[in-house]
């Protein structure tokens, strides 16, 4: 019976039952479902003309009346309840408006966030402007879906939605505006009610305990970063990129120990990043996530900035302010997997809408999470839309894709028998490969100011090569091999480093195979791995000197740069996501010195094109000395065809007097950066004459050479200043 379906929220197509339904001839029946209502009067849509009073045909709230008219008309209700009388515009007279736009779903992925979710719209009906919210959610196997929220007592009986042929459930509800909470009540293929679901394409979500979605206005903020976006239409490979990676919740906290808001960070963080000379910030995932301890890597709201730090407009203000001050904003994006929270995507309509059904493909053993089905077109479009929304509506400059290796290999972290081979019997997930290529093509085609970065830890071929040449299409790739090998070397006692000399130089064997970013990320300073400072061997002075020499070596090495917050102040403790950085350390000269070193390195790096313009050209790099393992010395040359800088590192605590260093040209040279300088809390060991005149003595495969003193545990950057 109809009343049973209505009372149990099991009605599949309310437009066939509710609203104005055609009878024979010029007759219609107007049917309304308004639980708890005592009486219902019908007026014209502008509220001026009384039409009729509906008859209560069931005490649970079903009203109807036959009406004689030549054609359908628009109307409103005056509904009387026990304690109030309210005007209601019946949503079930707007079938065409509810379904509008669904046929564009397969044209562009952007249509997903322009059509699905909770969209604020305004209709002009018979000269009357009607504002409201159109809800649309994909649940193809559901037998019934209702939108519930603050506006209907979270009662799934009151606003049943209608199903499209493609599996979307839709309803336009007049009168609903921004700020209201909502979810979906879904019945599975067997009619069983599932836990209430947050909106997969929701733009904003509440925190624990409700995790409700919130109707939001994406058009209320006015941007002021037009000049910045124009300036970014350049080749990122030939630009200086020095990235400050951070976790917003633990960078700095207020006097009550609470994280700073987006607007507070737009001042404090911006001032700091500008002072330190970084070109970009990279935020660990700020897409909405239920558990702070996941650092954002278990997201449930891929279209929504987390409400922990403020509103959507607050986040846009944050990005806008950084852009107006010349700083790019990169976000970590997680398309590899998602958590099993009942309100999220897992078994969304009682079936595997988003995840692989077979656990040998759909379950991630490392993170106890579900893996997206990259072979399903609806999932691929959903994920690509979730990437593009950040470039479009939030003006983000770059997306760093997390855990790419886990996507590429069926046997990632799995034992024999725990995974299913591909059609060729191998371990490559062709579906994920295809998805990643499509993702990169969409980004670079539609948002030429933006770029993508892969966190990929294997030797998969062509990660940062164009898709037309067989690559995955990323702009950059994190150099995990360099990070691992160089940190292994630096953690070795200097006395034994001569036996590990190749670890420091091995990266140059493959340095030009990809467009690498040298990354010392959050993963390296947590979970018992020690802070960057405390990875270094030796006493207090030697630890600091090792760190300064290593960071300076990093800036000389080919590749863009990334450092995680806290390393730039020489923090001793591991990163703690539940507290701020140890800013109090900056009252001590050692930590002041490390911070100033990074500040000066960024300044020098940005001012010297030979350190970044030709990062990915093999001709831009030359080893001057890579074989001096006995002294643990490395010497290299960086050039861009016009200028060059020579870098020499001494990774022992022993100074080398009158060290001869090959240089490519005659002339006068100068040490332009010395990690052992007194201002950096170094030993200030002398480097001989301030001006270093090259002699005609051939050395280190060069026709000329200079002589200088190498300080202990140091890296020097040397530049020719005159002929």
FENNOR-V723421 format. One record per backbone hydrogen bond with DSSP energy under -0.5 kcal/mol. NH is the residue of the N-H (numbers start at 1). CO is the residue of the C=O. Records with the same first field share a line. If there is no record, write none. Layout:
BEGIN
NH->CO  CO
END
This chain:
BEGIN
5->1
6->2
7->3
8->4
9->6
10->5
11->5
16->13
17->14
18->14
19->31
21->19  29
23->27
27->24
28->67
29->21
30->65
31->19  29
32->63
34->32  61
37->34
38->80
39->80
40->54
41->78
42->52
43->76
44->49
45->74
47->44
50->48
51->42
52->42
54->40
55->64
57->55  62
58->62
61->58
62->58
63->32  61
64->55
65->30
67->28
69->26  67
76->43
77->88
78->41
79->77  86
80->39
81->79  84
86->79
88->77
90->88
93->90
94->91
98->94
99->95
100->96
102->99
104->101
105->102
107->104
108->104
111->108
112->109
113->109  110
114->110
115->111
116->112
117->136
119->117  134
120->118
121->132
123->130
125->123  128
126->124
128->125
130->123  128
131->129
132->121
133->173
134->119
135->133  171
136->117
137->169
139->137  167
142->139
143->187
144->187
146->185
147->159
148->146  183
150->181
152->149
153->150
154->149
155->152
156->154
158->155
159->155
161->145
162->170
163->12
164->168
167->164
169->137
170->162
171->135
173->133  171
174->172
175->131
176->173
179->215
180->177
182->213
183->148
184->197
185->146
186->184
187->144
188->192
191->188
194->186
197->184
198->343
202->199
206->212
210->207
211->207
213->182
214->204
215->180
218->216
220->217
223->221
229->225
230->226
231->227
232->228  229
233->230
234->232
236->234
238->235
239->236
243->561
244->280
245->243  563
246->282
248->246
250->247
251->247  248
252->248
254->258
257->254
260->252
262->309
265->261
266->262
267->264
268->264
269->265
270->265
271->267
272->268
273->269
274->270
275->271
276->272
277->273  274
278->273
279->242
280->242
281->328
282->244
283->330
284->246
288->301  304
290->298
292->290
294->291
295->292
296->291
297->294
300->288
301->288
304->301
305->203
306->286
309->306
310->307
315->311
316->312
317->313
318->314
319->315
320->316
321->317
322->318
323->319
324->320
325->321  322
326->323
327->322
328->279
330->281
331->398
332->283
333->400
335->333
338->370
344->341
348->345
349->351
350->347
353->351
356->371
361->358
362->358
363->359
364->369
365->363
368->364
369->364
370->338
371->362
372->336
373->354
374->372
376->373
377->375
380->376
381->377
382->378
383->379
384->380
385->381
386->382
387->383
388->384
389->385
390->387
391->387
392->388
393->389
394->389
396->390
397->329
398->329
399->451
400->331
401->399  453
402->333  400
404->401  455
405->455
407->403  404
408->404
409->405
410->427
411->427
412->409
414->411
418->415
421->419
422->426
425->422
429->408
430->428
433->429
434->430
435->431
436->432
437->433
438->434
439->435
440->436
441->437
442->438
443->439
444->440
445->441
446->442
447->443
450->447
451->397
453->399
454->476
455->401
456->454
463->460
465->462
469->466
470->467
471->466
472->462
473->462  465
474->463
475->452
476->452
477->515
478->454
479->517
480->478
483->479
484->480
485->481
486->482
487->483
488->484
489->485
490->486
491->487
492->488  489
496->493
497->493  494
499->496
500->497
501->498
503->500
504->500  501
505->501
506->502
508->505
509->506
510->507
511->507
513->510
514->510
516->514
517->477
518->560
519->517
520->518  562
521->519
524->521
525->522
526->523
529->526
531->572
533->571
535->531  532
536->532  533
537->490
543->539
544->540
545->541
546->542
547->543
548->544
549->545
550->546
551->547
552->548
553->549
554->550
555->551
556->552
557->553
560->516
561->241
562->518
563->243
564->520
565->245
567->564
569->566
570->567
571->566
575->525
579->576
581->251
583->581
585->582
586->583
587->584
588->585
592->588
593->589
594->590
595->591
596->592
597->593
598->594
599->595
600->596
601->597
602->598
603->599
604->600
605->601
606->602
607->603
608->604  605
609->607
611->608
612->609
613->609
615->612
617->614
618->616
620->617
621->618
622->637
624->635
625->635
629->627
631->628
632->628
633->628
634->649
635->625
636->647
637->622
638->645
639->620
640->643
645->638
646->718
647->636
648->716
649->634
650->714
651->632  649
655->653
656->710
657->655
659->656  708
661->706
663->704
668->722
669->692
670->719
671->690
672->670  717
673->717
675->715
677->674
680->677
681->678
682->677
684->676
692->669  690
693->691
694->667  692
695->705
698->696
699->702
702->699
704->663
705->695
706->661
708->659
710->656  708
711->709
713->652
714->650
716->648
717->673
718->646
719->670
720->644
721->668
722->668
END
